[in-house]
Amino acid sequence: MKTKIATKKLGHYLLMAATILAYSACNDDDDEPNNPVSEQDKNFALNATYSNLAEIEMGQLAVSEATEESVQDFDEMRMIAHSNA
């Protein structure tokens, strides 16, 4: 009978310990949002986007204004490459 009570108490203590552990793991005092992307990465992505847009616009200008077919062909290829990037 004593072992049954001791086992029951042990079960209650383990359940209480697991509850406290789970609660303390969820209690995060850090109020800042968890953002895996650094400011440097954001700036790089933004600058790469602007660079691609500029390449596309320059390609469009060259295709519409160039007199040499090889220049137009090159800039069409450049516009396609930067549109896919």
N, CA, C and O atoms as a Maestro MAE file, in Angstrom:
{
 s_m_m2io_version
 :::
 2.0.0
}

f_m_ct {
 s_m_title
 :::
 protein
 m_atom[340] {
  # First column is atom index #
  i_m_mmod_type
  r_m_x_coord
  r_m_y_coord
  r_m_z_coord
  i_m_residue_number
  s_m_chain_name
  s_m_pdb_residue_name
  s_m_pdb_atom_name
  i_m_atomic_number
  :::
  1 25 0.821 -1.186 0.000 1 A "MET " " N  " 7
  2 3 0.000 0.000 0.000 1 A "MET " " CA " 6
  3 2 0.870 1.256 0.000 1 A "MET " " C  " 6
  4 15 0.571 2.230 -0.691 1 A "MET " " O  " 8
  5 25 1.987 1.220 0.811 2 A "LYS " " N  " 7
  6 3 2.869 2.382 0.864 2 A "LYS " " CA " 6
  7 2 3.512 2.650 -0.486 2 A "LYS " " C  " 6
  8 15 3.686 3.808 -0.864 2 A "LYS " " O  " 8
  9 25 3.869 1.604 -1.218 3 A "THR " " N  " 7
  10 3 4.515 1.798 -2.516 3 A "THR " " CA " 6
  11 2 3.540 2.364 -3.543 3 A "THR " " C  " 6
  12 15 3.932 3.108 -4.441 3 A "THR " " O  " 8
  13 25 2.268 2.005 -3.402 4 A "LYS " " N  " 7
  14 3 1.262 2.554 -4.298 4 A "LYS " " CA " 6
  15 2 1.121 4.057 -4.072 4 A "LYS " " C  " 6
  16 15 1.047 4.825 -5.031 4 A "LYS " " O  " 8
  17 25 1.085 4.471 -2.830 5 A "ILE " " N  " 7
  18 3 0.974 5.891 -2.498 5 A "ILE " " CA " 6
  19 2 2.243 6.619 -2.923 5 A "ILE " " C  " 6
  20 15 2.167 7.718 -3.472 5 A "ILE " " O  " 8
  21 25 3.406 6.025 -2.679 6 A "ALA " " N  " 7
  22 3 4.670 6.649 -3.060 6 A "ALA " " CA " 6
  23 2 4.756 6.784 -4.585 6 A "ALA " " C  " 6
  24 15 5.231 7.801 -5.090 6 A "ALA " " O  " 8
  25 25 4.309 5.784 -5.303 7 A "THR " " N  " 7
  26 3 4.326 5.837 -6.762 7 A "THR " " CA " 6
  27 2 3.364 6.908 -7.266 7 A "THR " " C  " 6
  28 15 3.662 7.625 -8.221 7 A "THR " " O  " 8
  29 25 2.216 7.007 -6.619 8 A "LYS " " N  " 7
  30 3 1.232 8.008 -7.001 8 A "LYS " " CA " 6
  31 2 1.784 9.413 -6.755 8 A "LYS " " C  " 6
  32 15 1.624 10.301 -7.593 8 A "LYS " " O  " 8
  33 25 2.437 9.616 -5.600 9 A "LYS " " N  " 7
  34 3 3.039 10.916 -5.288 9 A "LYS " " CA " 6
  35 2 4.151 11.243 -6.270 9 A "LYS " " C  " 6
  36 15 4.277 12.380 -6.724 9 A "LYS " " O  " 8
  37 25 4.956 10.239 -6.596 10 A "LEU " " N  " 7
  38 3 6.034 10.436 -7.558 10 A "LEU " " CA " 6
  39 2 5.469 10.846 -8.916 10 A "LEU " " C  " 6
  40 15 6.019 11.723 -9.582 10 A "LEU " " O  " 8
  41 25 4.384 10.219 -9.320 11 A "GLY " " N  " 7
  42 3 3.720 10.574 -10.576 11 A "GLY " " CA " 6
  43 2 3.226 12.012 -10.557 11 A "GLY " " C  " 6
  44 15 3.347 12.728 -11.550 11 A "GLY " " O  " 8
  45 25 2.670 12.433 -9.427 12 A "HIS " " N  " 7
  46 3 2.194 13.816 -9.292 12 A "HIS " " CA " 6
  47 2 3.367 14.800 -9.353 12 A "HIS " " C  " 6
  48 15 3.282 15.841 -10.005 12 A "HIS " " O  " 8
  49 25 4.446 14.462 -8.673 13 A "TYR " " N  " 7
  50 3 5.633 15.340 -8.688 13 A "TYR " " CA " 6
  51 2 6.228 15.445 -10.094 13 A "TYR " " C  " 6
  52 15 6.627 16.523 -10.535 13 A "TYR " " O  " 8
  53 25 6.278 14.300 -10.789 14 A "LEU " " N  " 7
  54 3 6.794 14.330 -12.159 14 A "LEU " " CA " 6
  55 2 5.894 15.155 -13.074 14 A "LEU " " C  " 6
  56 15 6.383 15.907 -13.917 14 A "LEU " " O  " 8
  57 25 4.589 15.017 -12.910 15 A "LEU " " N  " 7
  58 3 3.653 15.791 -13.710 15 A "LEU " " CA " 6
  59 2 3.794 17.290 -13.399 15 A "LEU " " C  " 6
  60 15 3.777 18.125 -14.303 15 A "LEU " " O  " 8
  61 25 3.933 17.610 -12.118 16 A "MET " " N  " 7
  62 3 4.108 19.004 -11.728 16 A "MET " " CA " 6
  63 2 5.428 19.547 -12.270 16 A "MET " " C  " 6
  64 15 5.465 20.684 -12.740 16 A "MET " " O  " 8
  65 25 6.500 18.782 -12.221 17 A "ALA " " N  " 7
  66 3 7.794 19.214 -12.738 17 A "ALA " " CA " 6
  67 2 7.728 19.422 -14.247 17 A "ALA " " C  " 6
  68 15 8.284 20.390 -14.766 17 A "ALA " " O  " 8
  69 25 7.050 18.517 -14.956 18 A "ALA " " N  " 7
  70 3 6.919 18.657 -16.400 18 A "ALA " " CA " 6
  71 2 6.109 19.901 -16.759 18 A "ALA " " C  " 6
  72 15 6.426 20.594 -17.725 18 A "ALA " " O  " 8
  73 25 5.066 20.181 -15.979 19 A "THR " " N  " 7
  74 3 4.251 21.370 -16.214 19 A "THR " " CA " 6
  75 2 5.056 22.638 -15.984 19 A "THR " " C  " 6
  76 15 4.986 23.570 -16.785 19 A "THR " " O  " 8
  77 25 5.812 22.683 -14.906 20 A "ILE " " N  " 7
  78 3 6.648 23.853 -14.610 20 A "ILE " " CA " 6
  79 2 7.706 24.035 -15.683 20 A "ILE " " C  " 6
  80 15 7.961 25.153 -16.130 20 A "ILE " " O  " 8
  81 25 8.319 22.940 -16.092 21 A "LEU " " N  " 7
  82 3 9.325 23.004 -17.146 21 A "LEU " " CA " 6
  83 2 8.732 23.524 -18.451 21 A "LEU " " C  " 6
  84 15 9.331 24.374 -19.109 21 A "LEU " " O  " 8
  85 25 7.574 23.025 -18.824 22 A "ALA " " N  " 7
  86 3 6.933 23.462 -20.063 22 A "ALA " " CA " 6
  87 2 6.550 24.936 -19.975 22 A "ALA " " C  " 6
  88 15 6.719 25.683 -20.938 22 A "ALA " " O  " 8
  89 25 6.039 25.348 -18.831 23 A "TYR " " N  " 7
  90 3 5.650 26.746 -18.652 23 A "TYR " " CA " 6
  91 2 6.868 27.667 -18.710 23 A "TYR " " C  " 6
  92 15 6.820 28.724 -19.338 23 A "TYR " " O  " 8
  93 25 7.948 27.269 -18.061 24 A "SER " " N  " 7
  94 3 9.132 28.128 -18.055 24 A "SER " " CA " 6
  95 2 9.776 28.188 -19.436 24 A "SER " " C  " 6
  96 15 10.393 29.197 -19.779 24 A "SER " " O  " 8
  97 25 9.647 27.139 -20.231 25 A "ALA " " N  " 7
  98 3 10.200 27.154 -21.590 25 A "ALA " " CA " 6
  99 2 9.393 28.088 -22.488 25 A "ALA " " C  " 6
  100 15 9.938 28.683 -23.417 25 A "ALA " " O  " 8
  101 25 8.121 28.214 -22.217 26 A "CYS " " N  " 7
  102 3 7.264 29.090 -23.023 26 A "CYS " " CA " 6
  103 2 7.358 30.545 -22.598 26 A "CYS " " C  " 6
  104 15 7.022 31.436 -23.379 26 A "CYS " " O  " 8
  105 25 7.793 30.794 -21.417 27 A "ASN " " N  " 7
  106 3 7.862 32.149 -20.897 27 A "ASN " " CA " 6
  107 2 9.147 32.804 -21.383 27 A "ASN " " C  " 6
  108 15 10.198 32.649 -20.761 27 A "ASN " " O  " 8
  109 25 9.070 33.528 -22.482 28 A "ASP " " N  " 7
  110 3 10.223 34.192 -23.068 28 A "ASP " " CA " 6
  111 2 10.164 35.667 -22.708 28 A "ASP " " C  " 6
  112 15 9.223 36.363 -23.088 28 A "ASP " " O  " 8
  113 25 11.157 36.142 -21.984 29 A "ASP " " N  " 7
  114 3 11.164 37.533 -21.554 29 A "ASP " " CA " 6
  115 2 11.616 38.485 -22.655 29 A "ASP " " C  " 6
  116 15 11.503 39.701 -22.501 29 A "ASP " " O  " 8
  117 25 12.118 37.960 -23.745 30 A "ASP " " N  " 7
  118 3 12.587 38.782 -24.844 30 A "ASP " " CA " 6
  119 2 11.380 39.298 -25.620 30 A "ASP " " C  " 6
  120 15 10.707 38.526 -26.304 30 A "ASP " " O  " 8
  121 25 11.101 40.596 -25.520 31 A "ASP " " N  " 7
  122 3 9.934 41.173 -26.165 31 A "ASP " " CA " 6
  123 2 10.179 41.505 -27.636 31 A "ASP " " C  " 6
  124 15 9.231 41.810 -28.359 31 A "ASP " " O  " 8
  125 25 11.433 41.453 -28.091 32 A "GLU " " N  " 7
  126 3 11.727 41.761 -29.475 32 A "GLU " " CA " 6
  127 2 11.319 40.593 -30.364 32 A "GLU " " C  " 6
  128 15 11.494 39.436 -29.982 32 A "GLU " " O  " 8
  129 25 10.769 40.886 -31.559 33 A "PRO " " N  " 7
  130 3 10.390 39.791 -32.456 33 A "PRO " " CA " 6
  131 2 11.608 39.038 -32.956 33 A "PRO " " C  " 6
  132 15 12.680 39.612 -33.148 33 A "PRO " " O  " 8
  133 25 11.425 37.759 -33.161 34 A "ASN " " N  " 7
  134 3 12.503 36.908 -33.652 34 A "ASN " " CA " 6
  135 2 12.584 37.067 -35.162 34 A "ASN " " C  " 6
  136 15 11.731 36.554 -35.886 34 A "ASN " " O  " 8
  137 25 13.607 37.778 -35.648 35 A "ASN " " N  " 7
  138 3 13.751 38.037 -37.070 35 A "ASN " " CA " 6
  139 2 15.048 37.401 -37.559 35 A "ASN " " C  " 6
  140 15 16.134 37.873 -37.221 35 A "ASN " " O  " 8
  141 25 14.945 36.331 -38.353 36 A "PRO " " N  " 7
  142 3 16.158 35.632 -38.794 36 A "PRO " " CA " 6
  143 2 16.935 36.368 -39.884 36 A "PRO " " C  " 6
  144 15 18.064 35.985 -40.190 36 A "PRO " " O  " 8
  145 25 16.358 37.414 -40.476 37 A "VAL " " N  " 7
  146 3 17.026 38.148 -41.551 37 A "VAL " " CA " 6
  147 2 17.700 39.381 -40.963 37 A "VAL " " C  " 6
  148 15 17.047 40.230 -40.356 37 A "VAL " " O  " 8
  149 25 19.001 39.468 -41.150 38 A "SER " " N  " 7
  150 3 19.748 40.602 -40.603 38 A "SER " " CA " 6
  151 2 19.518 41.852 -41.453 38 A "SER " " C  " 6
  152 15 19.049 41.769 -42.588 38 A "SER " " O  " 8
  153 25 19.849 42.990 -40.893 39 A "GLU " " N  " 7
  154 3 19.726 44.259 -41.610 39 A "GLU " " CA " 6
  155 2 20.626 44.272 -42.840 39 A "GLU " " C  " 6
  156 15 20.245 44.800 -43.885 39 A "GLU " " O  " 8
  157 25 21.805 43.698 -42.719 40 A "GLN " " N  " 7
  158 3 22.732 43.621 -43.844 40 A "GLN " " CA " 6
  159 2 22.138 42.791 -44.989 40 A "GLN " " C  " 6
  160 15 22.268 43.160 -46.157 40 A "GLN " " O  " 8
  161 25 21.494 41.682 -44.657 41 A "ASP " " N  " 7
  162 3 20.854 40.849 -45.681 41 A "ASP " " CA " 6
  163 2 19.705 41.594 -46.355 41 A "ASP " " C  " 6
  164 15 19.528 41.495 -47.569 41 A "ASP " " O  " 8
  165 25 18.922 42.339 -45.570 42 A "LYS " " N  " 7
  166 3 17.827 43.119 -46.141 42 A "LYS " " CA " 6
  167 2 18.369 44.161 -47.111 42 A "LYS " " C  " 6
  168 15 17.835 44.336 -48.207 42 A "LYS " " O  " 8
  169 25 19.434 44.853 -46.703 43 A "ASN " " N  " 7
  170 3 20.023 45.876 -47.565 43 A "ASN " " CA " 6
  171 2 20.569 45.272 -48.851 43 A "ASN " " C  " 6
  172 15 20.413 45.850 -49.927 43 A "ASN " " O  " 8
  173 25 21.205 44.117 -48.743 44 A "PHE " " N  " 7
  174 3 21.722 43.446 -49.939 44 A "PHE " " CA " 6
  175 2 20.593 43.102 -50.903 44 A "PHE " " C  " 6
  176 15 20.692 43.368 -52.101 44 A "PHE " " O  " 8
  177 25 19.527 42.513 -50.384 45 A "ALA " " N  " 7
  178 3 18.400 42.123 -51.237 45 A "ALA " " CA " 6
  179 2 17.768 43.344 -51.898 45 A "ALA " " C  " 6
  180 15 17.406 43.298 -53.073 45 A "ALA " " O  " 8
  181 25 17.636 44.424 -51.154 46 A "LEU " " N  " 7
  182 3 17.058 45.645 -51.694 46 A "LEU " " CA " 6
  183 2 17.943 46.231 -52.787 46 A "LEU " " C  " 6
  184 15 17.450 46.617 -53.847 46 A "LEU " " O  " 8
  185 25 19.245 46.299 -52.535 47 A "ASN " " N  " 7
  186 3 20.173 46.827 -53.537 47 A "ASN " " CA " 6
  187 2 20.232 45.940 -54.783 47 A "ASN " " C  " 6
  188 15 20.327 46.449 -55.899 47 A "ASN " " O  " 8
  189 25 20.175 44.629 -54.602 48 A "ALA " " N  " 7
  190 3 20.178 43.717 -55.752 48 A "ALA " " CA " 6
  191 2 18.915 43.907 -56.584 48 A "ALA " " C  " 6
  192 15 18.964 43.846 -57.813 48 A "ALA " " O  " 8
  193 25 17.797 44.134 -55.927 49 A "THR " " N  " 7
  194 3 16.545 44.382 -56.638 49 A "THR " " CA " 6
  195 2 16.628 45.655 -57.459 49 A "THR " " C  " 6
  196 15 16.263 45.670 -58.635 49 A "THR " " O  " 8
  197 25 17.112 46.732 -56.833 50 A "TYR " " N  " 7
  198 3 17.251 48.006 -57.561 50 A "TYR " " CA " 6
  199 2 18.220 47.860 -58.728 50 A "TYR " " C  " 6
  200 15 17.986 48.421 -59.799 50 A "TYR " " O  " 8
  201 25 19.293 47.122 -58.536 51 A "SER " " N  " 7
  202 3 20.269 46.901 -59.601 51 A "SER " " CA " 6
  203 2 19.634 46.156 -60.772 51 A "SER " " C  " 6
  204 15 19.841 46.528 -61.927 51 A "SER " " O  " 8
  205 25 18.864 45.112 -60.484 52 A "ASN " " N  " 7
  206 3 18.181 44.369 -61.545 52 A "ASN " " CA " 6
  207 2 17.192 45.251 -62.297 52 A "ASN " " C  " 6
  208 15 17.117 45.195 -63.525 52 A "ASN " " O  " 8
  209 25 16.432 46.068 -61.562 53 A "LEU " " N  " 7
  210 3 15.476 46.962 -62.221 53 A "LEU " " CA " 6
  211 2 16.193 47.960 -63.122 53 A "LEU " " C  " 6
  212 15 15.723 48.256 -64.220 53 A "LEU " " O  " 8
  213 25 17.328 48.479 -62.662 54 A "ALA " " N  " 7
  214 3 18.100 49.428 -63.473 54 A "ALA " " CA " 6
  215 2 18.629 48.748 -64.736 54 A "ALA " " C  " 6
  216 15 18.599 49.338 -65.816 54 A "ALA " " O  " 8
  217 25 19.110 47.514 -64.607 55 A "GLU " " N  " 7
  218 3 19.600 46.776 -65.778 55 A "GLU " " CA " 6
  219 2 18.474 46.565 -66.799 55 A "GLU " " C  " 6
  220 15 18.699 46.679 -68.004 55 A "GLU " " O  " 8
  221 25 17.285 46.264 -66.323 56 A "ILE " " N  " 7
  222 3 16.140 46.056 -67.212 56 A "ILE " " CA " 6
  223 2 15.787 47.363 -67.928 56 A "ILE " " C  " 6
  224 15 15.564 47.365 -69.139 56 A "ILE " " O  " 8
  225 25 15.736 48.466 -67.189 57 A "GLU " " N  " 7
  226 3 15.418 49.755 -67.793 57 A "GLU " " CA " 6
  227 2 16.482 50.187 -68.803 57 A "GLU " " C  " 6
  228 15 16.150 50.710 -69.867 57 A "GLU " " O  " 8
  229 25 17.752 49.970 -68.476 58 A "MET " " N  " 7
  230 3 18.811 50.308 -69.433 58 A "MET " " CA " 6
  231 2 18.729 49.438 -70.678 58 A "MET " " C  " 6
  232 15 18.990 49.906 -71.787 58 A "MET " " O  " 8
  233 25 18.367 48.180 -70.496 59 A "GLY " " N  " 7
  234 3 18.195 47.288 -71.633 59 A "GLY " " CA " 6
  235 2 17.058 47.737 -72.524 59 A "GLY " " C  " 6
  236 15 17.177 47.707 -73.749 59 A "GLY " " O  " 8
  237 25 15.943 48.157 -71.914 60 A "GLN " " N  " 7
  238 3 14.813 48.654 -72.700 60 A "GLN " " CA " 6
  239 2 15.208 49.899 -73.490 60 A "GLN " " C  " 6
  240 15 14.841 50.038 -74.657 60 A "GLN " " O  " 8
  241 25 15.947 50.795 -72.863 61 A "LEU " " N  " 7
  242 3 16.404 52.006 -73.533 61 A "LEU " " CA " 6
  243 2 17.324 51.664 -74.706 61 A "LEU " " C  " 6
  244 15 17.198 52.221 -75.796 61 A "LEU " " O  " 8
  245 25 18.244 50.743 -74.458 62 A "ALA " " N  " 7
  246 3 19.189 50.363 -75.514 62 A "ALA " " CA " 6
  247 2 18.483 49.694 -76.679 62 A "ALA " " C  " 6
  248 15 18.820 49.953 -77.834 62 A "ALA " " O  " 8
  249 25 17.507 48.835 -76.398 63 A "VAL " " N  " 7
  250 3 16.777 48.150 -77.466 63 A "VAL " " CA " 6
  251 2 16.003 49.172 -78.309 63 A "VAL " " C  " 6
  252 15 15.948 49.057 -79.534 63 A "VAL " " O  " 8
  253 25 15.412 50.163 -77.652 64 A "SER " " N  " 7
  254 3 14.603 51.136 -78.400 64 A "SER " " CA " 6
  255 2 15.448 52.179 -79.129 64 A "SER " " C  " 6
  256 15 14.999 52.736 -80.131 64 A "SER " " O  " 8
  257 25 16.680 52.460 -78.642 65 A "GLU " " N  " 7
  258 3 17.481 53.540 -79.213 65 A "GLU " " CA " 6
  259 2 18.688 53.076 -80.037 65 A "GLU " " C  " 6
  260 15 19.219 53.845 -80.837 65 A "GLU " " O  " 8
  261 25 19.116 51.845 -79.851 66 A "ALA " " N  " 7
  262 3 20.336 51.376 -80.532 66 A "ALA " " CA " 6
  263 2 20.078 51.167 -82.019 66 A "ALA " " C  " 6
  264 15 18.994 50.766 -82.442 66 A "ALA " " O  " 8
  265 25 21.112 51.452 -82.784 67 A "THR " " N  " 7
  266 3 21.004 51.238 -84.229 67 A "THR " " CA " 6
  267 2 21.660 49.931 -84.646 67 A "THR " " C  " 6
  268 15 21.346 49.385 -85.704 67 A "THR " " O  " 8
  269 25 22.550 49.437 -83.837 68 A "GLU " " N  " 7
  270 3 23.247 48.173 -84.134 68 A "GLU " " CA " 6
  271 2 22.400 46.997 -83.640 68 A "GLU " " C  " 6
  272 15 21.943 46.988 -82.497 68 A "GLU " " O  " 8
  273 25 22.200 46.027 -84.496 69 A "GLU " " N  " 7
  274 3 21.409 44.857 -84.136 69 A "GLU " " CA " 6
  275 2 22.081 44.046 -83.025 69 A "GLU " " C  " 6
  276 15 21.392 43.465 -82.186 69 A "GLU " " O  " 8
  277 25 23.411 43.999 -83.010 70 A "SER " " N  " 7
  278 3 24.122 43.228 -81.976 70 A "SER " " CA " 6
  279 2 23.901 43.852 -80.593 70 A "SER " " C  " 6
  280 15 23.811 43.139 -79.594 70 A "SER " " O  " 8
  281 25 23.814 45.181 -80.540 71 A "VAL " " N  " 7
  282 3 23.544 45.856 -79.263 71 A "VAL " " CA " 6
  283 2 22.127 45.545 -78.804 71 A "VAL " " C  " 6
  284 15 21.899 45.272 -77.626 71 A "VAL " " O  " 8
  285 25 21.180 45.586 -79.724 72 A "GLN " " N  " 7
  286 3 19.793 45.263 -79.383 72 A "GLN " " CA " 6
  287 2 19.670 43.817 -78.909 72 A "GLN " " C  " 6
  288 15 18.969 43.538 -77.937 72 A "GLN " " O  " 8
  289 25 20.348 42.902 -79.590 73 A "ASP " " N  " 7
  290 3 20.311 41.486 -79.197 73 A "ASP " " CA " 6
  291 2 20.895 41.280 -77.800 73 A "ASP " " C  " 6
  292 15 20.336 40.557 -76.974 73 A "ASP " " O  " 8
  293 25 22.033 41.933 -77.559 74 A "PHE " " N  " 7
  294 3 22.673 41.810 -76.244 74 A "PHE " " CA " 6
  295 2 21.755 42.342 -75.149 74 A "PHE " " C  " 6
  296 15 21.605 41.710 -74.104 74 A "PHE " " O  " 8
  297 25 21.140 43.501 -75.383 75 A "ASP " " N  " 7
  298 3 20.305 44.088 -74.337 75 A "ASP " " CA " 6
  299 2 18.990 43.344 -74.146 75 A "ASP " " C  " 6
  300 15 18.431 43.348 -73.049 75 A "ASP " " O  " 8
  301 25 18.494 42.710 -75.195 76 A "GLU " " N  " 7
  302 3 17.333 41.839 -75.007 76 A "GLU " " CA " 6
  303 2 17.688 40.661 -74.107 76 A "GLU " " C  " 6
  304 15 16.922 40.280 -73.222 76 A "GLU " " O  " 8
  305 25 18.882 40.088 -74.356 77 A "MET " " N  " 7
  306 3 19.354 38.989 -73.511 77 A "MET " " CA " 6
  307 2 19.546 39.462 -72.073 77 A "MET " " C  " 6
  308 15 19.211 38.749 -71.127 77 A "MET " " O  " 8
  309 25 20.088 40.669 -71.917 78 A "ARG " " N  " 7
  310 3 20.307 41.225 -70.570 78 A "ARG " " CA " 6
  311 2 18.989 41.459 -69.860 78 A "ARG " " C  " 6
  312 15 18.881 41.183 -68.665 78 A "ARG " " O  " 8
  313 25 17.988 41.957 -70.556 79 A "MET " " N  " 7
  314 3 16.673 42.190 -69.936 79 A "MET " " CA " 6
  315 2 16.042 40.874 -69.483 79 A "MET " " C  " 6
  316 15 15.455 40.798 -68.403 79 A "MET " " O  " 8
  317 25 16.166 39.845 -70.313 80 A "ILE " " N  " 7
  318 3 15.609 38.540 -69.940 80 A "ILE " " CA " 6
  319 2 16.316 37.977 -68.715 80 A "ILE " " C  " 6
  320 15 15.680 37.471 -67.791 80 A "ILE " " O  " 8
  321 25 17.645 38.074 -68.723 81 A "ALA " " N  " 7
  322 3 18.432 37.542 -67.599 81 A "ALA " " CA " 6
  323 2 18.085 38.267 -66.298 81 A "ALA " " C  " 6
  324 15 17.947 37.628 -65.255 81 A "ALA " " O  " 8
  325 25 17.945 39.573 -66.350 82 A "HIS " " N  " 7
  326 3 17.666 40.320 -65.117 82 A "HIS " " CA " 6
  327 2 16.192 40.254 -64.725 82 A "HIS " " C  " 6
  328 15 15.857 40.470 -63.560 82 A "HIS " " O  " 8
  329 25 15.315 39.961 -65.668 83 A "SER " " N  " 7
  330 3 13.899 39.767 -65.323 83 A "SER " " CA " 6
  331 2 13.710 38.451 -64.584 83 A "SER " " C  " 6
  332 15 12.833 38.330 -63.728 83 A "SER " " O  " 8
  333 25 14.540 37.463 -64.922 84 A "ASN " " N  " 7
  334 3 14.439 36.153 -64.263 84 A "ASN " " CA " 6
  335 2 15.149 36.119 -62.920 84 A "ASN " " C  " 6
  336 15 14.939 35.192 -62.138 84 A "ASN " " O  " 8
  337 25 15.971 37.096 -62.642 85 A "ALA " " N  " 7
  338 3 16.746 37.098 -61.389 85 A "ALA " " CA " 6
  339 2 15.886 37.478 -60.205 85 A "ALA " " C  " 6
  340 15 16.376 37.530 -59.077 85 A "ALA " " O  " 8
  :::
 }
 m_bond[339] {
  # First column is bond index #
  i_m_from
  i_m_to
  i_m_order
  :::
  1 1 2 1
  2 2 3 1
  3 3 4 2
  4 3 5 1
  5 5 6 1
  6 6 7 1
  7 7 8 2
  8 7 9 1
  9 9 10 1
  10 10 11 1
  11 11 12 2
  12 11 13 1
  13 13 14 1
  14 14 15 1
  15 15 16 2
  16 15 17 1
  17 17 18 1
  18 18 19 1
  19 19 20 2
  20 19 21 1
  21 21 22 1
  22 22 23 1
  23 23 24 2
  24 23 25 1
  25 25 26 1
  26 26 27 1
  27 27 28 2
  28 27 29 1
  29 29 30 1
  30 30 31 1
  31 31 32 2
  32 31 33 1
  33 33 34 1
  34 34 35 1
  35 35 36 2
  36 35 37 1
  37 37 38 1
  38 38 39 1
  39 39 40 2
  40 39 41 1
  41 41 42 1
  42 42 43 1
  43 43 44 2
  44 43 45 1
  45 45 46 1
  46 46 47 1
  47 47 48 2
  48 47 49 1
  49 49 50 1
  50 50 51 1
  51 51 52 2
  52 51 53 1
  53 53 54 1
  54 54 55 1
  55 55 56 2
  56 55 57 1
  57 57 58 1
  58 58 59 1
  59 59 60 2
  60 59 61 1
  61 61 62 1
  62 62 63 1
  63 63 64 2
  64 63 65 1
  65 65 66 1
  66 66 67 1
  67 67 68 2
  68 67 69 1
  69 69 70 1
  70 70 71 1
  71 71 72 2
  72 71 73 1
  73 73 74 1
  74 74 75 1
  75 75 76 2
  76 75 77 1
  77 77 78 1
  78 78 79 1
  79 79 80 2
  80 79 81 1
  81 81 82 1
  82 82 83 1
  83 83 84 2
  84 83 85 1
  85 85 86 1
  86 86 87 1
  87 87 88 2
  88 87 89 1
  89 89 90 1
  90 90 91 1
  91 91 92 2
  92 91 93 1
  93 93 94 1
  94 94 95 1
  95 95 96 2
  96 95 97 1
  97 97 98 1
  98 98 99 1
  99 99 100 2
  100 99 101 1
  101 101 102 1
  102 102 103 1
  103 103 104 2
  104 103 105 1
  105 105 106 1
  106 106 107 1
  107 107 108 2
  108 107 109 1
  109 109 110 1
  110 110 111 1
  111 111 112 2
  112 111 113 1
  113 113 114 1
  114 114 115 1
  115 115 116 2
  116 115 117 1
  117 117 118 1
  118 118 119 1
  119 119 120 2
  120 119 121 1
  121 121 122 1
  122 122 123 1
  123 123 124 2
  124 123 125 1
  125 125 126 1
  126 126 127 1
  127 127 128 2
  128 127 129 1
  129 129 130 1
  130 130 131 1
  131 131 132 2
  132 131 133 1
  133 133 134 1
  134 134 135 1
  135 135 136 2
  136 135 137 1
  137 137 138 1
  138 138 139 1
  139 139 140 2
  140 139 141 1
  141 141 142 1
  142 142 143 1
  143 143 144 2
  144 143 145 1
  145 145 146 1
  146 146 147 1
  147 147 148 2
  148 147 149 1
  149 149 150 1
  150 150 151 1
  151 151 152 2
  152 151 153 1
  153 153 154 1
  154 154 155 1
  155 155 156 2
  156 155 157 1
  157 157 158 1
  158 158 159 1
  159 159 160 2
  160 159 161 1
  161 161 162 1
  162 162 163 1
  163 163 164 2
  164 163 165 1
  165 165 166 1
  166 166 167 1
  167 167 168 2
  168 167 169 1
  169 169 170 1
  170 170 171 1
  171 171 172 2
  172 171 173 1
  173 173 174 1
  174 174 175 1
  175 175 176 2
  176 175 177 1
  177 177 178 1
  178 178 179 1
  179 179 180 2
  180 179 181 1
  181 181 182 1
  182 182 183 1
  183 183 184 2
  184 183 185 1
  185 185 186 1
  186 186 187 1
  187 187 188 2
  188 187 189 1
  189 189 190 1
  190 190 191 1
  191 191 192 2
  192 191 193 1
  193 193 194 1
  194 194 195 1
  195 195 196 2
  196 195 197 1
  197 197 198 1
  198 198 199 1
  199 199 200 2
  200 199 201 1
  201 201 202 1
  202 202 203 1
  203 203 204 2
  204 203 205 1
  205 205 206 1
  206 206 207 1
  207 207 208 2
  208 207 209 1
  209 209 210 1
  210 210 211 1
  211 211 212 2
  212 211 213 1
  213 213 214 1
  214 214 215 1
  215 215 216 2
  216 215 217 1
  217 217 218 1
  218 218 219 1
  219 219 220 2
  220 219 221 1
  221 221 222 1
  222 222 223 1
  223 223 224 2
  224 223 225 1
  225 225 226 1
  226 226 227 1
  227 227 228 2
  228 227 229 1
  229 229 230 1
  230 230 231 1
  231 231 232 2
  232 231 233 1
  233 233 234 1
  234 234 235 1
  235 235 236 2
  236 235 237 1
  237 237 238 1
  238 238 239 1
  239 239 240 2
  240 239 241 1
  241 241 242 1
  242 242 243 1
  243 243 244 2
  244 243 245 1
  245 245 246 1
  246 246 247 1
  247 247 248 2
  248 247 249 1
  249 249 250 1
  250 250 251 1
  251 251 252 2
  252 251 253 1
  253 253 254 1
  254 254 255 1
  255 255 256 2
  256 255 257 1
  257 257 258 1
  258 258 259 1
  259 259 260 2
  260 259 261 1
  261 261 262 1
  262 262 263 1
  263 263 264 2
  264 263 265 1
  265 265 266 1
  266 266 267 1
  267 267 268 2
  268 267 269 1
  269 269 270 1
  270 270 271 1
  271 271 272 2
  272 271 273 1
  273 273 274 1
  274 274 275 1
  275 275 276 2
  276 275 277 1
  277 277 278 1
  278 278 279 1
  279 279 280 2
  280 279 281 1
  281 281 282 1
  282 282 283 1
  283 283 284 2
  284 283 285 1
  285 285 286 1
  286 286 287 1
  287 287 288 2
  288 287 289 1
  289 289 290 1
  290 290 291 1
  291 291 292 2
  292 291 293 1
  293 293 294 1
  294 294 295 1
  295 295 296 2
  296 295 297 1
  297 297 298 1
  298 298 299 1
  299 299 300 2
  300 299 301 1
  301 301 302 1
  302 302 303 1
  303 303 304 2
  304 303 305 1
  305 305 306 1
  306 306 307 1
  307 307 308 2
  308 307 309 1
  309 309 310 1
  310 310 311 1
  311 311 312 2
  312 311 313 1
  313 313 314 1
  314 314 315 1
  315 315 316 2
  316 315 317 1
  317 317 318 1
  318 318 319 1
  319 319 320 2
  320 319 321 1
  321 321 322 1
  322 322 323 1
  323 323 324 2
  324 323 325 1
  325 325 326 1
  326 326 327 1
  327 327 328 2
  328 327 329 1
  329 329 330 1
  330 330 331 1
  331 331 332 2
  332 331 333 1
  333 333 334 1
  334 334 335 1
  335 335 336 2
  336 335 337 1
  337 337 338 1
  338 338 339 1
  339 339 340 2
  :::
 }
}
